[in-house]
Amino acid sequence: MKCSKAFFYNFALLVIGFNVGFAQDLPIVKTILSDTTSFYYINFKQYPALQSNMPIGVFDSGTGGLTVLNAIVTLDLYNNKTHQKGADGIPDFSSEDFIYLADQANMPYGNYAAMNKTDLLKEHIIKDAQFLLGNKYYNNNELFTNKKQIKVLVVACKTATAYGLGDIEQFLNQTQTNVKVIGVINAGVKGALATFKKSESGSIGVFATAGTVASNGYTNALKKLIVSEKYEGNIQFYSQGGVGLAEAVDEDLNYIDKKATQPRDLYKGPSLEQNNLSINKTLLKIYGFDFSNYKMLCDSKVSDQCSIMQINSPENYVRYHLVSLLEQMRATPDALPLKTLILGCTHYPFLTEEIQKVLVELRNVKVDGKYRYRNLLSENVQLIDPSVFTAQEVYNYLNQENLLNEFDKEMQADFYISIPNLKNAEVITEANGQRFTYDYKYGRNAGLNQEYIQTVPFSRINIPLEISNRFQNQIPKIYELLLNSNQNKLLFPSDKW
C-alpha cells in the first residue's frame, strides 16, 4: 500500500505525542499567569514590546548549553566583534546581548523519564522559561528584580526540547508576548541529513542523554524530514543514551568524583552489575579504559580482577558509550556503516576530540585477527553539532522579524545557574548543601510549585575551576563574555576565575 506524505507526517506527530505527551496546561503555567501571590507570577500585560536591543535568552540543564551560545555569538552572520561604522554612520553588523541559564540543581534532565517523572521535568522546563521571561534572580540570598527580559527564547537542551517544546510554545501563546521559542533538535536533524545525498544509504547515530533517546525526538524528526525532503536511500538510525557523560562534564557526584580513590556508594553510572548499564568484562580491552589517576575506580589493583568497577572520567564515559553503540549495531542484521553521528546533548561538543579519537581507535580494533567494527564505521564519521544549525535558525528569525540589534556597542551576556534553595525547609541536599540528594531530586512531585532552587549568577563558588578552564580553552569567546559580564563587574569585582 502506498502512503502519502501527509500520512507519514500525521503518524510522526502521533508517535511524538505518545512518547512525550501533547502540550497541555501544567499547574505551574496557571501559577505564573494568574497567582499574584506566587514567586513565579509574571504580569505579562506589562511585558515590554519586543525590541532589537533586548537580549536573546538561552537555557540548558547545565553548562553544556554554552556550546549553543558559543555557536550563536561566533556565527559569521552576526559578526559579533568590535564593529566599524559604515559610510552612513550605522554599524555594518548587529551586536546581540544574551542571558544564559544553567538549571544545574535539577540536572540531569535525561533521567526524569526513566523515573516516571516527565511531569516534574516539564515543570522544570516551564520554570526555566519563566526565569528568562522574568526579572528576578538571587545573590547571597538577596532577591534582585533588575534582570533584563528577552526577545527570543532558545532551548539549548535536547531533552527539554523533546519533552517540553510544545508546552513552552503553548505557554508563550498564553503570555501574548510574541516571544518565539527555538529548539535544537530539528536544526541538528537538518544538519545530519545534509551529509547524505538523496539516494545514499548508511546509518545515522544519535548520541544523546537517555531521556532524549527515550523520547524518540531525533528519530521521529529524522523520519519526518526524510519523507518531506524525498530521500530515497536506506538510512538506518541507532541511538545511544549517554548516561553519566553530561553529568561527568558538569562533575555530578552521582557519576564522577575527581577526589575519589576507590568505588563509591553514591555512584549511579555503568558498572559490572548485570543491568541496563553493565560494563562487559569481556570487552575491557575493546573499551580501552584509562585506569590512570583513578579515572576508573576498582576494588583491585589489577583491572582484570575487579569485582567492582566504576567510570570516573568523561573520556572513559565516551569509550563505554561508543562501544555500546557499535555493539548494538553489530547485533543488528544488515547494519549499514555509521556515516554521521549527531551529538545530541549540548555537553558532548566539549568532548569532540575524544569522540573522534575513540571512533578512529574502534575502526582499527582487531579481535582474533579480524576487524571488529570496520564494516560498521565509515572512514570519516561526521560529527554533527546541532548548536551550529540552531545559531543559523536564531539569526534567520531575528533577521526576518527585524529584531537584530542595530546598536554599535560591546556584546554583553549575563550567566545564571540554579542552586538548592536552602531557605526551603523541605529541600534535602548532600552534606555540603551544594546538591540535591539523588532520591530527593527524582522523588519530588509536580504541581507543588515550590521554590526548590535559587537562580544566581555564575561565580567561582558554583563553577569549579576545571570547568571554567574548559570554558577558557574550548569556548574562549564565552569565557571572555563571562569575565566581562555586568554581574562579574558589579557582584564579583575581585573574582578573577
C-alpha positions in Angstrom: 0.0 0.0 0.0 1.4 3.4 -0.9 1.1 6.1 1.8 1.0 9.8 1.2 3.5 12.3 2.8 0.5 13.6 4.9 0.0 10.2 6.3 3.7 9.9 7.4 3.6 13.5 8.8 0.5 12.8 10.9 1.8 9.5 12.0 5.0 11.1 13.2 3.1 13.7 15.2 1.1 10.9 16.7 4.2 8.9 17.7 5.8 12.0 19.2 2.6 12.6 21.2 2.6 9.1 22.6 6.2 9.4 23.5 6.4 12.7 25.2 2.8 13.8 25.7 0.9 16.5 23.9 1.3 20.1 25.2 -1.1 20.7 27.9 -1.8 23.2 30.7 0.6 22.4 33.6 -0.2 23.7 37.2 2.9 25.9 37.1 1.6 27.7 34.0 -1.6 28.7 35.8 0.5 29.9 38.7 2.8 32.0 36.5 -0.1 33.6 34.7 -2.6 34.2 37.5 -1.4 33.6 41.1 -0.2 37.1 42.1 1.0 35.7 45.5 3.4 33.3 43.9 7.2 33.9 43.5 6.7 32.7 39.9 3.9 35.1 38.9 4.6 37.5 36.0 2.3 40.3 34.9 2.6 39.8 31.2 0.4 42.8 30.5 3.5 44.8 31.4 5.9 42.8 29.3 7.8 45.2 27.1 7.1 45.2 23.4 9.8 43.2 21.6 12.7 45.4 20.6 16.0 44.8 18.9 18.1 45.8 21.9 16.5 43.2 24.2 18.7 40.1 24.9 18.5 36.6 23.5 17.6 34.1 26.2 19.2 30.6 26.2 18.7 27.8 28.8 20.0 24.3 29.3 20.0 21.8 32.2 23.7 22.6 32.8 26.7 24.4 31.4 26.7 22.3 28.2 24.3 24.7 26.6 27.1 27.2 26.5 28.2 25.4 23.3 24.9 26.6 21.7 25.5 30.1 23.0 29.0 29.9 21.6 27.7 28.9 18.2 25.4 31.9 18.2 28.0 34.5 19.3 30.6 33.3 16.9 28.3 32.8 13.8 29.8 34.8 10.9 26.5 36.3 10.1 26.3 38.1 13.4 30.0 39.1 13.2 29.8 39.8 16.9 33.1 41.6 17.2 34.2 45.2 17.6 32.2 47.0 14.9 33.2 49.6 12.3 30.6 52.1 11.2 29.7 52.2 7.6 29.6 55.3 5.4 26.1 56.1 6.6 27.3 56.1 10.2 25.4 52.9 11.0 27.2 49.8 12.2 27.7 47.3 9.4 26.6 44.4 11.7 24.5 43.9 14.8 25.7 43.1 18.2 23.5 40.9 20.3 23.2 40.6 24.1 22.4 37.3 25.9 21.1 35.8 29.1 22.1 32.3 29.8 20.5 29.9 32.4 22.0 26.6 33.6 19.5 24.6 35.6 22.3 22.8 37.3 20.5 21.9 40.5 17.8 19.9 38.7 20.1 18.2 36.1 20.5 15.7 34.5 17.2 16.1 32.7 17.7 12.8 30.9 16.9 10.8 34.0 13.4 12.1 34.7 11.6 9.9 32.1 13.3 6.8 33.4 12.0 7.7 36.9 8.5 8.3 35.5 8.7 12.0 36.4 8.2 13.6 33.0 5.5 15.9 34.6 8.2 17.2 37.0 10.6 17.6 34.1 8.1 19.7 32.2 7.6 21.8 35.3 11.3 22.5 35.5 11.3 23.4 31.8 8.5 25.9 32.2 10.3 27.4 35.2 13.4 27.8 33.0 11.3 29.8 30.5 9.7 31.8 33.4 13.1 32.8 34.6 14.2 34.1 31.2 11.0 35.9 30.7 11.0 37.4 34.2 13.2 39.9 36.0 14.1 38.0 39.3 17.3 36.4 40.4 19.2 35.8 43.7 22.6 36.6 45.0 23.7 35.7 48.5 20.1 35.0 49.5 19.1 38.5 48.4 16.4 38.9 45.7 17.1 41.2 42.8 14.5 42.3 40.3 16.6 44.0 37.6 17.2 41.1 35.2 16.6 42.1 31.6 13.7 40.4 29.7 14.2 38.6 26.4 13.1 38.9 22.8 13.6 35.2 21.8 14.0 32.0 23.8 16.4 29.3 22.8 16.1 25.8 24.3 19.6 24.6 24.2 18.8 21.3 26.0 17.8 18.4 23.7 15.9 16.6 26.4 14.0 19.8 27.2 13.3 20.3 23.5 12.0 16.7 23.2 9.7 16.8 26.2 8.8 20.4 26.7 9.0 22.4 23.5 5.2 22.1 22.9 4.5 23.1 26.4 6.7 26.2 26.1 5.0 27.1 22.8 1.6 26.9 24.4 2.7 28.8 27.5 4.2 31.6 25.3 1.0 31.8 23.3 -0.9 32.4 26.6 1.5 35.1 27.7 0.7 37.1 24.5 4.3 38.4 24.5 5.1 37.3 20.9 8.3 35.8 22.2 9.3 32.9 20.0 10.9 29.7 21.2 13.5 27.8 19.1 14.6 24.3 20.0 17.8 22.4 18.9 16.5 19.0 17.6 15.1 20.0 14.2 18.2 22.1 13.5 20.5 19.1 14.2 18.4 16.8 12.1 18.7 19.1 9.1 22.4 19.1 9.5 22.7 15.3 9.8 20.6 14.6 6.6 22.6 17.3 4.7 25.6 14.9 4.9 23.7 12.4 2.7 22.9 12.5 -1.0 19.3 12.0 -1.8 19.9 8.4 -3.0 22.6 7.5 -0.5 22.3 4.7 2.1 24.0 4.5 5.5 23.4 4.9 9.2 22.9 8.0 11.4 23.8 7.6 15.1 22.1 9.7 17.8 24.4 10.1 20.8 22.3 11.8 23.4 21.0 11.7 27.0 18.9 8.7 28.0 15.8 11.0 28.2 16.3 12.4 24.7 16.8 8.9 23.3 13.7 7.6 25.1 11.6 10.5 23.7 12.5 9.4 20.1 12.7 13.1 19.3 15.6 12.8 16.9 14.5 9.6 15.1 10.9 10.9 14.6 12.2 14.2 13.3 14.7 12.3 11.0 11.9 10.1 9.6 9.7 13.1 9.0 12.4 15.1 7.2 13.4 12.1 5.1 9.8 11.9 3.8 9.3 15.6 3.3 12.7 16.0 1.5 12.3 12.9 -0.6 15.4 11.0 0.5 15.4 7.6 -1.4 18.3 5.7 0.1 18.1 3.2 3.0 19.0 5.3 6.1 19.1 3.5 9.4 19.1 5.0 12.9 20.9 3.9 16.0 20.7 5.7 19.4 22.8 5.5 22.4 21.8 7.1 25.7 25.0 8.5 27.2 24.1 8.1 30.9 26.7 9.8 33.0 28.6 11.7 30.3 26.9 15.1 30.6 26.9 14.6 34.3 30.6 13.9 34.3 31.2 17.1 32.3 29.4 19.0 35.0 31.0 16.9 37.8 27.8 15.5 39.2 28.9 13.4 42.2 26.5 10.7 41.3 28.6 9.9 38.3 32.1 11.3 38.9 34.3 12.4 41.8 37.7 13.7 41.0 38.8 13.2 44.6 37.8 9.5 44.8 40.4 6.8 45.0 38.0 3.8 45.5 34.5 2.8 44.5 31.7 4.9 45.9 28.2 4.2 47.2 26.8 7.4 45.5 27.8 6.1 42.1 24.9 5.7 39.5 26.8 5.1 36.3 27.8 1.9 34.4 29.2 -0.9 36.5 29.9 -4.6 36.4 26.4 -5.4 37.8 24.1 -7.1 35.3 21.7 -4.3 34.4 21.0 -1.8 31.6 24.3 -0.1 32.3 26.6 -3.1 32.5 30.3 -2.9 31.8 31.0 -6.1 29.9 34.2 -7.6 31.3 34.8 -9.5 28.1 35.1 -6.1 26.3 37.6 -4.5 28.6 40.4 -4.4 26.0 38.0 -3.0 23.4 36.7 -0.2 25.8 40.3 0.8 26.2 39.6 2.5 29.6 42.2 4.7 31.1 42.8 3.4 34.6 45.5 6.1 35.5 44.9 8.7 38.2 41.7 6.9 39.3 39.8 7.6 36.1 38.4 4.2 36.7 37.6 3.1 40.3 38.2 -0.5 41.1 38.4 -2.7 44.2 41.6 -4.3 42.9 44.9 -3.0 41.7 44.6 -5.3 38.7 41.8 -4.3 36.3 41.0 -7.9 35.2 40.4 -8.8 38.9 37.9 -6.0 39.7 34.7 -7.2 41.2 33.5 -3.5 41.4 34.3 -1.1 38.6 33.1 2.5 38.2 33.8 5.0 35.5 35.4 8.2 36.8 36.2 10.4 33.9 34.3 12.0 30.9 36.7 10.3 28.5 36.0 6.8 29.8 32.3 7.5 29.6 32.8 8.3 25.9 34.6 4.9 25.5 31.9 3.0 27.2 29.0 4.5 25.2 30.7 4.4 21.8 31.5 0.7 22.2 27.9 0.1 23.4 26.6 1.9 20.3 28.7 -0.3 18.0 27.8 -3.5 19.8 24.2 -2.6 19.3 24.9 -2.1 15.6 26.9 -5.3 15.5 23.9 -7.3 16.9 21.7 -5.9 14.1 21.5 -7.9 10.9 22.5 -5.9 7.8 23.5 -2.8 9.7 24.9 -0.1 7.4 28.1 1.8 8.2 27.8 4.7 10.5 28.3 7.8 8.4 27.1 10.6 10.7 26.9 10.9 14.5 24.6 13.6 16.0 26.0 14.9 19.3 22.5 15.1 20.8 23.5 16.7 24.1 24.9 20.1 24.5 27.7 18.8 26.7 29.1 16.5 24.1 30.8 19.0 21.8 33.1 19.7 24.7 34.4 16.2 24.0 34.6 16.2 20.2 38.3 15.4 20.1 37.9 12.4 22.4 34.9 11.2 20.4 36.8 11.4 17.1 39.8 9.7 18.7 37.9 6.8 20.0 36.0 6.3 16.7 39.3 6.0 14.9 40.6 3.5 17.5 37.5 1.4 17.3 37.6 1.3 13.5 41.1 -0.3 13.9 40.2 -2.7 16.7 41.0 -6.3 15.8 39.8 -9.5 17.6 41.3 -12.8 16.5 42.9 -11.1 13.6 39.6 -9.6 12.3 38.4 -6.0 12.4 35.5 -6.0 14.8 33.8 -2.7 13.7 35.4 -1.8 10.3 32.3 -2.7 8.4 30.2 -0.6 10.8 32.2 2.7 10.6 32.7 4.9 7.7 36.3 6.0 7.3 35.4 9.5 8.5 32.3 9.6 10.6 30.9 13.2 10.5 30.0 14.6 13.9 27.0 16.9 13.8 26.8 19.6 16.4 23.2 20.9 16.4 24.4 24.1 18.0 25.7 25.4 14.7 22.4 24.9 12.9 20.5 26.3 15.8 22.6 29.5 15.6 21.6 29.9 12.0 17.9 29.4 12.8 18.1 32.1 15.5 19.7 34.5 13.1 17.2 33.9 10.4 14.3 34.5 12.8 15.7 37.8 14.2 16.6 39.0 10.7 13.1 38.2 9.4 11.4 39.9 12.3 13.7 43.0 12.2 14.9 42.2 15.7 18.7 42.2 15.0 20.4 44.6 17.4 21.4 47.7 15.4 23.3 49.4 18.2 27.1 49.9 17.9 28.1 48.5 21.3 30.1 45.8 23.1 28.3 42.5 23.2 27.1 41.7 26.7 26.0 38.5 28.4 24.8 37.5 31.9 25.1 34.0 33.2 22.9 32.3 35.8 22.9 28.9 37.4 20.4 27.2 39.8 21.5 26.0 43.2 19.4 24.3 46.0 17.2 26.8 47.9 18.4 26.2 51.4 15.7 28.6 52.7 13.1 25.9 51.7 12.9 23.6 54.8 11.7 20.7 52.6 14.8 20.7 50.4 17.1 17.7 51.0 20.8 18.1 50.0 24.1 16.2 50.3 26.1 17.0 53.4 27.8 20.0 51.8 24.4 21.6 50.8 25.5 22.2 47.2 23.5 19.4 45.5 20.1 17.7 46.0 20.3 14.1 47.0 19.5 11.8 44.1 16.4 10.4 45.8 15.1 13.9 46.6 15.8 15.2 43.1 13.8 12.5 41.4 11.4 11.8 44.3 9.6 15.2 44.2 6.2 15.6 42.7 5.0 18.1 40.1 2.3 20.6 40.9 3.6 21.8 44.3 5.2 24.9 42.6 7.8 25.2 45.3 10.9 27.3 45.1 13.3 24.3 45.1 16.1 26.4 43.8 17.6 29.8 43.8 18.9 31.1 40.5 22.2 33.0 41.0 25.0 34.5 38.8 27.9 32.3 37.8 30.8 32.5 40.2 33.8 30.5 41.4 31.6 29.2 44.2 29.3 27.3 41.8 31.6 26.8 38.8 34.6 24.5 39.6 38.0 25.6 38.4 38.3 22.7 36.0 35.0 23.6 34.3 35.9 27.3 34.0 39.3 26.2 32.5 37.4 24.2 29.9 35.4 27.3 29.0 38.7 29.2 28.6 40.2 26.6 26.4 37.3 25.4 24.3 34.8 28.3 24.2 37.1 31.3 24.7 34.5 33.9 23.5 32.1 32.7 26.1 34.8 32.9 28.8 35.6 36.4 27.7 31.9 37.3 28.0 31.8 35.7 31.4 34.8 37.8 32.6 33.2 41.0 31.3 29.6 40.4 32.4 27.9 43.1 34.4 27.5 40.5 37.2 31.2 39.9 37.4 32.0 43.6 37.5 29.3 44.5 39.9 28.9 41.5 42.1 32.3 39.8 41.9 34.8 42.6 41.4 37.7 40.5 42.9 36.7 37.3 41.3 39.3 36.5 38.6 38.1 32.9 38.0 
